[in-house]
């Protein structure tokens, strides 16, 4: 048994808010990535906020 394992029980509202925030972060990263692709810079650095 792994002592570091934690069982997390979330309510529907908590799950929804977590999924929503994850999607928002993914959309932000995709947006930044697309903006950098449009600029077509030779040196692109991905910035994770």
PQR file of N, CA, C, O and H, with PARSE charges and radii, in Angstrom:
ATOM      1  N   UNK A   1       0.843  -1.199   0.000 -0.4000 1.5000
ATOM      2  CA  UNK A   1       0.000   0.000   0.000 -0.0000 2.0000
ATOM      3  C   UNK A   1       0.881   1.254   0.000  0.5500 1.7000
ATOM      4  O   UNK A   1       1.842   1.365   0.762 -0.5500 1.4000
ATOM      5  N   UNK A   2       0.529   2.168  -0.859 -0.4000 1.5000
ATOM      6  CA  UNK A   2       1.269   3.429  -0.927 -0.0000 2.0000
ATOM      7  C   UNK A   2       0.705   4.400   0.101  0.5500 1.7000
ATOM      8  O   UNK A   2      -0.475   4.748   0.056 -0.5500 1.4000
ATOM      9  H   UNK A   2      -0.252   2.078  -1.478  0.4000 1.0000
ATOM     10  N   UNK A   3       1.553   4.836   1.026 -0.4000 1.5000
ATOM     11  CA  UNK A   3       1.082   5.726   2.081 -0.0000 2.0000
ATOM     12  C   UNK A   3       0.777   7.123   1.552  0.5500 1.7000
ATOM     13  O   UNK A   3       0.055   7.891   2.189 -0.5500 1.4000
ATOM     14  H   UNK A   3       2.511   4.554   1.063  0.4000 1.0000
ATOM     15  N   UNK A   4       1.332   7.450   0.380 -0.4000 1.5000
ATOM     16  CA  UNK A   4       1.111   8.772  -0.195 -0.0000 2.0000
ATOM     17  C   UNK A   4      -0.222   8.886  -0.928  0.5500 1.7000
ATOM     18  O   UNK A   4      -0.668   9.985  -1.258 -0.5500 1.4000
ATOM     19  H   UNK A   4       1.919   6.827  -0.137  0.4000 1.0000
ATOM     20  N   UNK A   5      -0.854   7.737  -1.181 -0.4000 1.5000
ATOM     21  CA  UNK A   5      -2.134   7.778  -1.893 -0.0000 2.0000
ATOM     22  C   UNK A   5      -3.211   8.386  -1.018  0.5500 1.7000
ATOM     23  O   UNK A   5      -3.342   8.060   0.162 -0.5500 1.4000
ATOM     24  H   UNK A   5      -0.492   6.844  -0.913  0.4000 1.0000
ATOM     25  N   UNK A   6      -3.976   9.274  -1.624 -0.4000 1.5000
ATOM     26  CA  UNK A   6      -5.069   9.894  -0.895 -0.0000 2.0000
ATOM     27  C   UNK A   6      -6.362   9.666  -1.662  0.5500 1.7000
ATOM     28  O   UNK A   6      -6.408   9.810  -2.884 -0.5500 1.4000
ATOM     29  H   UNK A   6      -3.870   9.539  -2.583  0.4000 1.0000
ATOM     30  N   UNK A   7      -7.390   9.316  -0.944 -0.4000 1.5000
ATOM     31  CA  UNK A   7      -8.699   9.143  -1.565 -0.0000 2.0000
ATOM     32  C   UNK A   7      -9.463  10.445  -1.399  0.5500 1.7000
ATOM     33  O   UNK A   7      -9.762  10.877  -0.286 -0.5500 1.4000
ATOM     34  H   UNK A   7      -7.352   9.199   0.049  0.4000 1.0000
ATOM     35  N   UNK A   8      -9.769  11.055  -2.532 -0.4000 1.5000
ATOM     36  CA  UNK A   8     -10.447  12.347  -2.482 -0.0000 2.0000
ATOM     37  C   UNK A   8     -11.870  12.174  -2.999  0.5500 1.7000
ATOM     38  O   UNK A   8     -12.084  11.742  -4.132 -0.5500 1.4000
ATOM     39  H   UNK A   8      -9.526  10.704  -3.437  0.4000 1.0000
ATOM     40  N   UNK A   9     -12.828  12.513  -2.164 -0.4000 1.5000
ATOM     41  CA  UNK A   9     -14.228  12.417  -2.555 -0.0000 2.0000
ATOM     42  C   UNK A   9     -14.759  13.831  -2.782  0.5500 1.7000
ATOM     43  O   UNK A   9     -14.806  14.656  -1.869 -0.5500 1.4000
ATOM     44  H   UNK A   9     -12.654  12.864  -1.244  0.4000 1.0000
ATOM     45  N   UNK A  10     -15.150  14.080  -4.011 -0.4000 1.5000
ATOM     46  CA  UNK A  10     -15.610  15.419  -4.360 -0.0000 2.0000
ATOM     47  C   UNK A  10     -17.109  15.418  -4.619  0.5500 1.7000
ATOM     48  O   UNK A  10     -17.676  14.438  -5.102 -0.5500 1.4000
ATOM     49  H   UNK A  10     -15.112  13.411  -4.753  0.4000 1.0000
ATOM     50  N   UNK A  11     -17.731  16.535  -4.286 -0.4000 1.5000
ATOM     51  CA  UNK A  11     -19.138  16.684  -4.600 -0.0000 2.0000
ATOM     52  C   UNK A  11     -19.261  17.101  -6.056  0.5500 1.7000
ATOM     53  O   UNK A  11     -18.261  17.438  -6.691 -0.5500 1.4000
ATOM     54  H   UNK A  11     -17.271  17.331  -3.894  0.4000 1.0000
ATOM     55  N   UNK A  12     -20.451  17.081  -6.580 -0.4000 1.5000
ATOM     56  CA  UNK A  12     -20.676  17.456  -7.977 -0.0000 2.0000
ATOM     57  C   UNK A  12     -20.209  18.867  -8.278  0.5500 1.7000
ATOM     58  O   UNK A  12     -19.606  19.119  -9.321 -0.5500 1.4000
ATOM     59  H   UNK A  12     -21.263  16.807  -6.065  0.4000 1.0000
ATOM     60  N   UNK A  13     -20.489  19.797  -7.355 -0.4000 1.5000
ATOM     61  CA  UNK A  13     -20.107  21.195  -7.570 -0.0000 2.0000
ATOM     62  C   UNK A  13     -18.592  21.347  -7.592  0.5500 1.7000
ATOM     63  O   UNK A  13     -18.054  22.079  -8.423 -0.5500 1.4000
ATOM     64  H   UNK A  13     -20.978  19.592  -6.507  0.4000 1.0000
ATOM     65  N   UNK A  14     -17.903  20.666  -6.692 -0.4000 1.5000
ATOM     66  CA  UNK A  14     -16.443  20.748  -6.643 -0.0000 2.0000
ATOM     67  C   UNK A  14     -15.836  20.184  -7.921  0.5500 1.7000
ATOM     68  O   UNK A  14     -14.908  20.770  -8.479 -0.5500 1.4000
ATOM     69  H   UNK A  14     -18.340  20.071  -6.017  0.4000 1.0000
ATOM     70  N   UNK A  15     -16.355  19.044  -8.391 -0.4000 1.5000
ATOM     71  CA  UNK A  15     -15.867  18.452  -9.629 -0.0000 2.0000
ATOM     72  C   UNK A  15     -16.055  19.422 -10.789  0.5500 1.7000
ATOM     73  O   UNK A  15     -15.150  19.615 -11.601 -0.5500 1.4000
ATOM     74  H   UNK A  15     -17.109  18.567  -7.938  0.4000 1.0000
ATOM     75  N   UNK A  16     -17.226  20.026 -10.860 -0.4000 1.5000
ATOM     76  CA  UNK A  16     -17.534  20.944 -11.958 -0.0000 2.0000
ATOM     77  C   UNK A  16     -16.595  22.141 -11.947  0.5500 1.7000
ATOM     78  O   UNK A  16     -16.123  22.565 -13.002 -0.5500 1.4000
ATOM     79  H   UNK A  16     -17.961  19.869 -10.201  0.4000 1.0000
ATOM     80  N   UNK A  17     -16.318  22.687 -10.774 -0.4000 1.5000
ATOM     81  CA  UNK A  17     -15.449  23.865 -10.691 -0.0000 2.0000
ATOM     82  C   UNK A  17     -14.014  23.507 -11.043  0.5500 1.7000
ATOM     83  O   UNK A  17     -13.320  24.298 -11.683 -0.5500 1.4000
ATOM     84  H   UNK A  17     -16.701  22.342  -9.917  0.4000 1.0000
ATOM     85  N   UNK A  18     -13.559  22.324 -10.636 -0.4000 1.5000
ATOM     86  CA  UNK A  18     -12.199  21.884 -10.963 -0.0000 2.0000
ATOM     87  C   UNK A  18     -12.068  21.665 -12.466  0.5500 1.7000
ATOM     88  O   UNK A  18     -11.097  22.107 -13.080 -0.5500 1.4000
ATOM     89  H   UNK A  18     -14.122  21.682 -10.117  0.4000 1.0000
ATOM     90  N   UNK A  19     -13.045  20.984 -13.056 -0.4000 1.5000
ATOM     91  CA  UNK A  19     -13.014  20.730 -14.502 -0.0000 2.0000
ATOM     92  C   UNK A  19     -13.054  22.063 -15.258  0.5500 1.7000
ATOM     93  O   UNK A  19     -12.359  22.231 -16.260 -0.5500 1.4000
ATOM     94  H   UNK A  19     -13.834  20.625 -12.558  0.4000 1.0000
ATOM     95  N   UNK A  20     -13.861  22.999 -14.780 -0.4000 1.5000
ATOM     96  CA  UNK A  20     -13.974  24.296 -15.431 -0.0000 2.0000
ATOM     97  C   UNK A  20     -12.652  25.053 -15.392  0.5500 1.7000
ATOM     98  O   UNK A  20     -12.250  25.649 -16.391 -0.5500 1.4000
ATOM     99  H   UNK A  20     -14.425  22.862 -13.966  0.4000 1.0000
ATOM    100  N   UNK A  21     -11.973  25.035 -14.242 -0.4000 1.5000
ATOM    101  CA  UNK A  21     -10.703  25.753 -14.114 -0.0000 2.0000
ATOM    102  C   UNK A  21      -9.614  25.088 -14.955  0.5500 1.7000
ATOM    103  O   UNK A  21      -8.774  25.774 -15.537 -0.5500 1.4000
ATOM    104  H   UNK A  21     -12.300  24.552 -13.431  0.4000 1.0000
ATOM    105  N   UNK A  22      -9.625  23.760 -15.022 -0.4000 1.5000
ATOM    106  CA  UNK A  22      -8.648  23.049 -15.852 -0.0000 2.0000
ATOM    107  C   UNK A  22      -8.848  23.391 -17.319  0.5500 1.7000
ATOM    108  O   UNK A  22      -7.883  23.646 -18.040 -0.5500 1.4000
ATOM    109  H   UNK A  22     -10.307  23.203 -14.550  0.4000 1.0000
ATOM    110  N   UNK A  23     -10.109  23.395 -17.762 -0.4000 1.5000
ATOM    111  CA  UNK A  23     -10.407  23.746 -19.155 -0.0000 2.0000
ATOM    112  C   UNK A  23      -9.989  25.168 -19.462  0.5500 1.7000
ATOM    113  O   UNK A  23      -9.464  25.445 -20.540 -0.5500 1.4000
ATOM    114  H   UNK A  23     -10.892  23.188 -17.176  0.4000 1.0000
ATOM    115  N   UNK A  24     -10.220  26.081 -18.512 -0.4000 1.5000
ATOM    116  CA  UNK A  24      -9.837  27.487 -18.718 -0.0000 2.0000
ATOM    117  C   UNK A  24      -8.323  27.600 -18.878  0.5500 1.7000
ATOM    118  O   UNK A  24      -7.844  28.343 -19.734 -0.5500 1.4000
ATOM    119  H   UNK A  24     -10.647  25.856 -17.636  0.4000 1.0000
ATOM    120  N   UNK A  25      -7.564  26.863 -18.051 -0.4000 1.5000
ATOM    121  CA  UNK A  25      -6.104  26.901 -18.144 -0.0000 2.0000
ATOM    122  C   UNK A  25      -5.622  26.321 -19.467  0.5500 1.7000
ATOM    123  O   UNK A  25      -4.692  26.848 -20.077 -0.5500 1.4000
ATOM    124  H   UNK A  25      -7.954  26.260 -17.354  0.4000 1.0000
ATOM    125  N   UNK A  26      -6.252  25.238 -19.911 -0.4000 1.5000
ATOM    126  CA  UNK A  26      -5.876  24.630 -21.193 -0.0000 2.0000
ATOM    127  C   UNK A  26      -6.166  25.588 -22.333  0.5500 1.7000
ATOM    128  O   UNK A  26      -5.354  25.736 -23.247 -0.5500 1.4000
ATOM    129  H   UNK A  26      -7.007  24.809 -19.416  0.4000 1.0000
ATOM    130  N   UNK A  27      -7.317  26.237 -22.283 -0.4000 1.5000
ATOM    131  CA  UNK A  27      -7.667  27.203 -23.333 -0.0000 2.0000
ATOM    132  C   UNK A  27      -6.680  28.359 -23.359  0.5500 1.7000
ATOM    133  O   UNK A  27      -6.312  28.844 -24.429 -0.5500 1.4000
ATOM    134  H   UNK A  27      -7.976  26.117 -21.541  0.4000 1.0000
ATOM    135  N   UNK A  28      -6.249  28.802 -22.173 -0.4000 1.5000
ATOM    136  CA  UNK A  28      -5.278  29.897 -22.086 -0.0000 2.0000
ATOM    137  C   UNK A  28      -3.955  29.489 -22.724  0.5500 1.7000
ATOM    138  O   UNK A  28      -3.359  30.259 -23.478 -0.5500 1.4000
ATOM    139  H   UNK A  28      -6.548  28.408 -21.304  0.4000 1.0000
ATOM    140  N   UNK A  29      -3.497  28.270 -22.418 -0.4000 1.5000
ATOM    141  CA  UNK A  29      -2.234  27.786 -22.986 -0.0000 2.0000
ATOM    142  C   UNK A  29      -2.332  27.639 -24.498  0.5500 1.7000
ATOM    143  O   UNK A  29      -1.400  27.991 -25.222 -0.5500 1.4000
ATOM    144  H   UNK A  29      -3.981  27.645 -21.805  0.4000 1.0000
ATOM    145  N   UNK A  30      -3.463  27.119 -24.975 -0.4000 1.5000
ATOM    146  CA  UNK A  30      -3.644  26.968 -26.418 -0.0000 2.0000
ATOM    147  C   UNK A  30      -3.663  28.330 -27.096  0.5500 1.7000
ATOM    148  O   UNK A  30      -3.105  28.497 -28.180 -0.5500 1.4000
ATOM    149  H   UNK A  30      -4.219  26.833 -24.387  0.4000 1.0000
ATOM    150  N   UNK A  31      -4.307  29.306 -26.455 -0.4000 1.5000
ATOM    151  CA  UNK A  31      -4.358  30.655 -27.009 -0.0000 2.0000
ATOM    152  C   UNK A  31      -2.952  31.248 -27.116  0.5500 1.7000
ATOM    153  O   UNK A  31      -2.584  31.801 -28.152 -0.5500 1.4000
ATOM    154  H   UNK A  31      -4.761  29.170 -25.574  0.4000 1.0000
ATOM    155  N   UNK A  32      -2.171  31.131 -26.043 -0.4000 1.5000
ATOM    156  CA  UNK A  32      -0.811  31.664 -26.050 -0.0000 2.0000
ATOM    157  C   UNK A  32       0.036  30.959 -27.100  0.5500 1.7000
ATOM    158  O   UNK A  32       0.829  31.591 -27.798 -0.5500 1.4000
ATOM    159  H   UNK A  32      -2.470  30.682 -25.200  0.4000 1.0000
ATOM    160  N   UNK A  33      -0.137  29.645 -27.208 -0.4000 1.5000
ATOM    161  CA  UNK A  33       0.612  28.868 -28.193 -0.0000 2.0000
ATOM    162  C   UNK A  33       0.266  29.323 -29.618  0.5500 1.7000
ATOM    163  O   UNK A  33       1.150  29.480 -30.459 -0.5500 1.4000
ATOM    164  H   UNK A  33      -0.781  29.131 -26.641  0.4000 1.0000
ATOM    165  N   UNK A  34      -1.022  29.532 -29.874 -0.4000 1.5000
ATOM    166  CA  UNK A  34      -1.459  29.980 -31.199 -0.0000 2.0000
ATOM    167  C   UNK A  34      -0.943  31.373 -31.509  0.5500 1.7000
ATOM    168  O   UNK A  34      -0.564  31.658 -32.645 -0.5500 1.4000
ATOM    169  H   UNK A  34      -1.741  29.405 -29.190  0.4000 1.0000
ATOM    170  N   UNK A  35      -0.926  32.250 -30.497 -0.4000 1.5000
ATOM    171  CA  UNK A  35      -0.410  33.607 -30.703 -0.0000 2.0000
ATOM    172  C   UNK A  35       1.061  33.560 -31.099  0.5500 1.7000
ATOM    173  O   UNK A  35       1.499  34.302 -31.978 -0.5500 1.4000
ATOM    174  H   UNK A  35      -1.234  32.018 -29.574  0.4000 1.0000
ATOM    175  N   UNK A  36       1.816  32.687 -30.446 -0.4000 1.5000
ATOM    176  CA  UNK A  36       3.245  32.578 -30.757 -0.0000 2.0000
ATOM    177  C   UNK A  36       3.455  31.974 -32.140  0.5500 1.7000
ATOM    178  O   UNK A  36       4.382  32.360 -32.851 -0.5500 1.4000
ATOM    179  H   UNK A  36       1.460  32.085 -29.731  0.4000 1.0000
ATOM    180  N   UNK A  37       2.600  31.032 -32.526 -0.4000 1.5000
ATOM    181  CA  UNK A  37       2.717  30.428 -33.848 -0.0000 2.0000
ATOM    182  C   UNK A  37       2.458  31.473 -34.934  0.5500 1.7000
ATOM    183  O   UNK A  37       3.091  31.453 -35.989 -0.5500 1.4000
ATOM    184  H   UNK A  37       1.847  30.718 -31.948  0.4000 1.0000
ATOM    185  N   UNK A  38       1.522  32.385 -34.663 -0.4000 1.5000
ATOM    186  CA  UNK A  38       1.194  33.425 -35.638 -0.0000 2.0000
ATOM    187  C   UNK A  38       2.374  34.369 -35.846  0.5500 1.7000
ATOM    188  O   UNK A  38       2.619  34.837 -36.958 -0.5500 1.4000
ATOM    189  H   UNK A  38       1.008  32.402 -33.806  0.4000 1.0000
ATOM    190  N   UNK A  39       3.091  34.641 -34.777 -0.4000 1.5000
ATOM    191  CA  UNK A  39       4.241  35.543 -34.872 -0.0000 2.0000
ATOM    192  C   UNK A  39       5.383  34.903 -35.659  0.5500 1.7000
ATOM    193  O   UNK A  39       6.218  35.601 -36.234 -0.5500 1.4000
ATOM    194  H   UNK A  39       2.892  34.261 -33.874  0.4000 1.0000
ATOM    195  N   UNK A  40       5.413  33.576 -35.681 -0.4000 1.5000
ATOM    196  CA  UNK A  40       6.453  32.824 -36.401 -0.0000 2.0000
ATOM    197  C   UNK A  40       7.859  33.267 -36.011  0.5500 1.7000
ATOM    198  O   UNK A  40       8.706  33.538 -36.862 -0.5500 1.4000
ATOM    199  H   UNK A  40       4.735  33.008 -35.215  0.4000 1.0000
ATOM    200  N   UNK A  41       8.079  33.332 -34.722 -0.4000 1.5000
ATOM    201  CA  UNK A  41       9.406  33.706 -34.234 -0.0000 2.0000
ATOM    202  C   UNK A  41      10.311  32.488 -34.320  0.5500 1.7000
ATOM    203  O   UNK A  41       9.862  31.352 -34.167 -0.5500 1.4000
ATOM    204  H   UNK A  41       7.391  33.112 -34.031  0.4000 1.0000
ATOM    205  N   UNK A  42      11.599  32.742 -34.568 -0.4000 1.5000
ATOM    206  CA  UNK A  42      12.555  31.641 -34.634 -0.0000 2.0000
ATOM    207  C   UNK A  42      12.745  30.998 -33.267  0.5500 1.7000
ATOM    208  O   UNK A  42      12.894  29.781 -33.156 -0.5500 1.4000
ATOM    209  H   UNK A  42      11.964  33.665 -34.693  0.4000 1.0000
ATOM    210  N   UNK A  43      12.736  31.825 -32.235 -0.4000 1.5000
ATOM    211  CA  UNK A  43      12.911  31.306 -30.882 -0.0000 2.0000
ATOM    212  C   UNK A  43      11.612  31.457 -30.116  0.5500 1.7000
ATOM    213  O   UNK A  43      11.274  32.547 -29.655 -0.5500 1.4000
ATOM    214  H   UNK A  43      12.615  32.813 -32.325  0.4000 1.0000
ATOM    215  N   UNK A  44      10.893  30.372 -29.986 -0.4000 1.5000
ATOM    216  CA  UNK A  44       9.633  30.394 -29.245 -0.0000 2.0000
ATOM    217  C   UNK A  44       9.839  29.731 -27.886  0.5500 1.7000
ATOM    218  O   UNK A  44      10.386  28.632 -27.799 -0.5500 1.4000
ATOM    219  H   UNK A  44      11.167  29.486 -30.362  0.4000 1.0000
ATOM    220  N   UNK A  45       9.406  30.392 -26.855 -0.4000 1.5000
ATOM    221  CA  UNK A  45       9.480  29.803 -25.527 -0.0000 2.0000
ATOM    222  C   UNK A  45       8.066  29.694 -24.980  0.5500 1.7000
ATOM    223  O   UNK A  45       7.344  30.687 -24.880 -0.5500 1.4000
ATOM    224  H   UNK A  45       8.962  31.285 -26.926  0.4000 1.0000
ATOM    225  N   UNK A  46       7.687  28.487 -24.630 -0.4000 1.5000
ATOM    226  CA  UNK A  46       6.381  28.304 -24.028 -0.0000 2.0000
ATOM    227  C   UNK A  46       6.422  28.799 -22.587  0.5500 1.7000
ATOM    228  O   UNK A  46       7.310  28.429 -21.819 -0.5500 1.4000
ATOM    229  H   UNK A  46       8.274  27.681 -24.711  0.4000 1.0000
ATOM    230  N   UNK A  47       5.469  29.628 -22.232 -0.4000 1.5000
ATOM    231  CA  UNK A  47       5.410  30.151 -20.874 -0.0000 2.0000
ATOM    232  C   UNK A  47       4.175  29.585 -20.198  0.5500 1.7000
ATOM    233  O   UNK A  47       3.048  29.818 -20.637 -0.5500 1.4000
ATOM    234  H   UNK A  47       4.747  29.929 -22.856  0.4000 1.0000
ATOM    235  N   UNK A  48       4.397  28.843 -19.132 -0.4000 1.5000
ATOM    236  CA  UNK A  48       3.280  28.279 -18.400 -0.0000 2.0000
ATOM    237  C   UNK A  48       3.004  29.152 -17.184  0.5500 1.7000
ATOM    238  O   UNK A  48       3.825  29.269 -16.275 -0.5500 1.4000
ATOM    239  H   UNK A  48       5.312  28.654 -18.775  0.4000 1.0000
ATOM    240  N   UNK A  49       1.839  29.752 -17.198 -0.4000 1.5000
ATOM    241  CA  UNK A  49       1.481  30.662 -16.100 -0.0000 2.0000
ATOM    242  C   UNK A  49       0.793  29.879 -14.992  0.5500 1.7000
ATOM    243  O   UNK A  49       0.410  30.457 -13.974 -0.5500 1.4000
ATOM    244  H   UNK A  49       1.172  29.657 -17.937  0.4000 1.0000
TER
END
